[in-house]
Structure formats: C-alpha cells, structure tokens
Amino acid sequence: MSVTISGQTGIFTTIQDAIDAASPGQTILVGDGTYGPITITKSLTLRPVNDGGAEIVGAGVNQGAAI
C-alpha cells in the first residue's frame, strides 16, 4: 500500500500519515488497498492511483467510500 501527496516528495505508509502531513487543498493519491478508519479535519482530495482500486472503511457518517 502506498500513499503520496501531489506536489510533495515522499511516500507515506499510512493514509492517516499523508492526511496529517497534507496542507488544506492538496490531493492525496491512494494506491490499491483498503484503508481506515481515518480522520480528516481539513479540505483535501483523495484520489485513487487506479480507478476503483482503493476503499475507505470505518465508522462515522459515511461508513465506507470507494475512491
């Protein structure tokens, strides 16, 4: 599983690490896999590297989302 932030060097091993490191408005590119639960407290775009290859799961208002 790999997660990168557009316009930023480095690969994160967890989606939460990438979310925490990203600035508002950035896009996080998510490799194939299942991720979660996660907490997002700023405006971000999560985009899959491969269409439909990533899934976010967890509790909350949106209990799972395919990206």
N, C-alpha and C positions, 0 to 999 in steps of 0.2 A: 504494500500500500504506500502510495506517495502523494504528497500534497505540496503544491507550490503556490506562491503568491506572484501574480503577474507584476512585472517590473521590479522584482526583488530577487536577489540571488539566494540560494539555499533551498534545500528540500526539508520539509518537516515530516516527522514520522507519525504525528497525530494531527487530525483536523483541528482539534482544540488548540494545539500549539500554533498552528497557522492563523486561526481566528484571533487568538490573543496577540500575535505579532503584527497583524494587518492593521493598516490605518483605515479609517472610515472611507468608503467609496472604492476600495480596492477589490479586485477579483481574485478569488481563490480557485485554483484549478485542482480538481479532485480526481485521483486515479481510481480505477475499478476497485470496488470493495463495498463493505457495509460499515458505516460509521455511526457513532453515537453512544450514549447521548451526548449532545453538545449544547453549549450556551453561547448565544450570540447577543451582544449588547450594543452593537453598532451597525450601521448600514454597510452591508457587504454583499457581493455577488458570489454565489457558489456555482461553479460551472464544471461539468464532467469533462475529462480528457476524451473519453469515448462516450458517445451519446447513449444514455441509459445504463452506463456501466457502474454507477455509484448510487448508493441508497443511504439516506439518513434515517436512523431509527431512534426511538426514545419516547419518554413520556412528555406530556405537555399539550398545548392547544393543537398543534399539528403533530400527531403521533406517527411520524414516518413520512418521508418525502423522497421520491425518486428524482434525481437530478441528471 
